[in-house]
Amino acid sequence: MFKKILIANRGEIAVRVIRACHEMGISAVAVYSDVDRASLHVRKADEAYPVGPAAAKESYLNIDKIISVAKQSGADAIHPGYGFLSENAQFARACADAGVKFIGPTAAAMDAMGSKTRARKAMEKAGVPFVPGTSRGLDSFEQAQAVAERIGYPVMLKAAAGGGGKGMRLVHSPDELKSSLEGAQSEAERAFGDGEVYLEKAIVNPRHIEMQVFADEHGHTVYLGERECSLQRRHQKVVEEAPSPIVDPDMRRRMGETAVRVAQSAGYTNAGTVEFLVDQQKNFYFLEMNTRLQVEHPVTELITGLDLVHLQIHIANGEHLPFRQEEVNIRGHSIECRIYAEDPENNYFPSPGKITLLLAPSGPGIRRDSGMYEGWTVPMDYDPLLAKLIGYGTDRAQAIGRLQRALNEYFVGGIKTNISLFRRILSDQDFQAGKIDTGFLDRLLKKTRQADGHPDPGAEEAAVIAAGMFAMMGQAAAGPLERAAMESPQNVMSVHSNWKAAARRESLK
Amino acid sequence: MTYEISIDGTNHRLELSQIEGRWACRLDGREIEVDAVLARPDVISLRLGNKAYEVKCERAGSDLHLWVGSVRYEAEVRDPRSLRSRARAVDDHGPRKLTAPMPGKVVRILLREGAEVDAGTGVLVVEAMKMQNEVKSPKKGKIQKIVVREGAAVNAGDVLGIVE
């Protein structure tokens, strides 16, 4: 087994992988940029190395630097997390050249899947169903016009090198095609350095359902069930769940077997995810394969009882898959909420800053994968994902109830988060009925917001009274003695003020 | 202590005092039975009669944000004896500030000083967490001043320019 693993990432996923390392008796090496010295992953690691300035290009995406830290620290493997270098074939190759095991697929498998159009060619041979469209990048506007006419509007333009919604355009009618094509091409060029764009039929109100696969290095590939990821805003996932409310055992088997064929056609190893678009008749079409551990992997872990990061490490170590397909059982229901530092009342603008107060939920059926802590300043330089709150229950209704309860316990003060959005989603009747598709969230956000039930008139009274009490405390804290005490919160109680004295007496009751 | 507290636009008069650790509380002239424990800094466990509330506090400049359950109340607390607590009139005429909507970096300045703008015209682009956001003019007029350069780091609320 590996002795030491370098985690080439930050935030909650770095913490997640460090925990897995420690559970397996493996030493964990963190890397951090200048603005991440105080980040949680550095606090949790056994060794930590600076890798450069805040800009990801010069730190977390700096292949030479990360390989040199791997050598310096004596790490025998690298876990890339998700994002950053996780799907970078050049990085996987650099790891191999340096004699460090990359925990993920081979560079060749990544190359095969990295370009959506190239992946498509391999898949068609393996009999994988596709949304009608071009399997290659478009050469000209005239070609786009001809293909769109043949398959019928609406059509979707997509960047071949794409992901995350960049370089994507929905085209409703022929007169929008030219400007959309140019827009998609230039956006793709800017985002990925590759302006190749292809075109396919747009499925109206589709679901986005993906299948987790795992392959060892000895030719065994299994699927671990699906995740429903239809709740998206600007093509970014917001809520994921497993199993999908609409997938029955037969559909799961058919999707799973298709996903396994996809993986095998690319000689895939380690963890991967095959994404499908599902139409209203439950036909599923291959969308793309993500050659990494997904953000939403915990929902699969909860319903299968497997630890996917442990499994990744064992497989990278050359071991056989420790179970067969027939032994994979799905039990219960799990839902994940992605907690982002963004302001729901200000068009979901990012909201970095200092976390002044953090009250975290716990209790039955609640898992929290977090990269934040109270007193930490969320840097402005990276993705706004702070934490994932995952609920588990015997069935979907119980999982929803537990998450709603946990969301009411969750409090992040000092910055804005999207926690209130999840209260809206989880209490929505269509969501509770499992009637969701990729347009669900946009429709929900357009609805005028109704008050959360009947507000308790006592709550406003409580707010007024508490405001007065906090104001009194603020005044008491203005003197020099009190100011010193403020800086170390544990001592607040020892300061002379009636309020504090009273609070202290109360707390001793 | 007596406070004037406005919460979401409604004004309240709150009298609070402590006698031997017990609270006396009068809200808008009405006596209320209150029992409070400071659970930790910025968190009060409050009992109004036998009803229990956990109130969380965020400080935003001179305002307090109070959270009761999942509902947020914005409170402005005034001590009537203090001279500072006079309501400030908001003037919609004359120069208006362009302010940063969030902490981030100024990545582009779209218009120069002297340019004519309509309300809603994008003037600068601020980027944070991989997201770019246009700072738009709050009114029709002319850009009098841009006080930041491209590449500058800014905090939420920082003045970036003036439109008059």
Boltz contact constraints between the chains, C-beta under 6 A:
constraints:
  - contact:
      token1: [A, 349]
      token2: [B, 101]
      max_distance: 6.0
  - contact:
      token1: [A, 349]
      token2: [B, 102]
      max_distance: 6.0
  - contact:
      token1: [A, 350]
      token2: [B, 102]
      max_distance: 6.0
  - contact:
      token1: [A, 350]
      token2: [B, 128]
      max_distance: 6.0
  - contact:
      token1: [A, 350]
      token2: [B, 129]
      max_distance: 6.0
  - contact:
      token1: [A, 350]
      token2: [B, 131]
      max_distance: 6.0
  - contact:
      token1: [A, 352]
      token2: [B, 103]
      max_distance: 6.0
  - contact:
      token1: [A, 352]
      token2: [B, 128]
      max_distance: 6.0
  - contact:
      token1: [A, 357]
      token2: [B, 42]
      max_distance: 6.0
  - contact:
      token1: [A, 380]
      token2: [B, 103]
      max_distance: 6.0
  - contact:
      token1: [A, 380]
      token2: [B, 104]
      max_distance: 6.0
  - contact:
      token1: [A, 380]
      token2: [B, 128]
      max_distance: 6.0
  - contact:
      token1: [A, 380]
      token2: [B, 129]
      max_distance: 6.0
  - contact:
      token1: [A, 384]
      token2: [B, 129]
      max_distance: 6.0
  - contact:
      token1: [A, 408]
      token2: [B, 70]
      max_distance: 6.0
  - contact:
      token1: [A, 411]
      token2: [B, 56]
      max_distance: 6.0
  - contact:
      token1: [A, 413]
      token2: [B, 58]
      max_distance: 6.0
  - contact:
      token1: [A, 423]
      token2: [B, 70]
      max_distance: 6.0
  - contact:
      token1: [A, 458]
      token2: [B, 48]
      max_distance: 6.0
  - contact:
      token1: [A, 458]
      token2: [B, 51]
      max_distance: 6.0
  - contact:
      token1: [A, 459]
      token2: [B, 68]
      max_distance: 6.0
  - contact:
      token1: [A, 462]
      token2: [B, 46]
      max_distance: 6.0
  - contact:
      token1: [A, 462]
      token2: [B, 53]
      max_distance: 6.0
  - contact:
      token1: [A, 462]
      token2: [B, 55]
      max_distance: 6.0
  - contact:
      token1: [A, 462]
      token2: [B, 68]
      max_distance: 6.0
  - contact:
      token1: [A, 463]
      token2: [B, 7]
      max_distance: 6.0
  - contact:
      token1: [A, 463]
      token2: [B, 66]
      max_distance: 6.0
  - contact:
      token1: [A, 463]
      token2: [B, 68]
      max_distance: 6.0
  - contact:
      token1: [A, 463]
      token2: [B, 73]
      max_distance: 6.0
  - contact:
      token1: [A, 464]
      token2: [B, 5]
      max_distance: 6.0
  - contact:
      token1: [A, 464]
      token2: [B, 7]
      max_distance: 6.0
  - contact:
      token1: [A, 464]
      token2: [B, 12]
      max_distance: 6.0
  - contact:
      token1: [A, 464]
      token2: [B, 14]
      max_distance: 6.0
  - contact:
      token1: [A, 466]
      token2: [B, 44]
      max_distance: 6.0
  - contact:
      token1: [A, 466]
      token2: [B, 46]
      max_distance: 6.0
  - contact:
      token1: [A, 466]
      token2: [B, 55]
      max_distance: 6.0
  - contact:
      token1: [A, 466]
      token2: [B, 66]
      max_distance: 6.0
  - contact:
      token1: [A, 467]
      token2: [B, 5]
      max_distance: 6.0
  - contact:
      token1: [A, 467]
      token2: [B, 64]
      max_distance: 6.0
  - contact:
      token1: [A, 467]
      token2: [B, 66]
      max_distance: 6.0
  - contact:
      token1: [A, 467]
      token2: [B, 75]
      max_distance: 6.0
  - contact:
      token1: [A, 467]
      token2: [B, 77]
      max_distance: 6.0
  - contact:
      token1: [A, 468]
      token2: [B, 3]
      max_distance: 6.0
  - contact:
      token1: [A, 468]
      token2: [B, 14]
      max_distance: 6.0
  - contact:
      token1: [A, 468]
      token2: [B, 16]
      max_distance: 6.0
  - contact:
      token1: [A, 470]
      token2: [B, 57]
      max_distance: 6.0
  - contact:
      token1: [A, 470]
      token2: [B, 64]
      max_distance: 6.0
  - contact:
      token1: [A, 471]
      token2: [B, 77]
      max_distance: 6.0
  - contact:
      token1: [A, 489]
      token2: [B, 41]
      max_distance: 6.0
  - contact:
      token1: [A, 492]
      token2: [B, 41]
      max_distance: 6.0
  - contact:
      token1: [A, 498]
      token2: [B, 18]
      max_distance: 6.0
  - contact:
      token1: [A, 502]
      token2: [B, 18]
      max_distance: 6.0
  - contact:
      token1: [A, 502]
      token2: [B, 21]
      max_distance: 6.0
  - contact:
      token1: [A, 503]
      token2: [B, 37]
      max_distance: 6.0
  - contact:
      token1: [A, 503]
      token2: [B, 38]
      max_distance: 6.0
  - contact:
      token1: [A, 505]
      token2: [B, 21]
      max_distance: 6.0
  - contact:
      token1: [A, 506]
      token2: [B, 37]
      max_distance: 6.0
  - contact:
      token1: [A, 507]
      token2: [B, 37]
      max_distance: 6.0
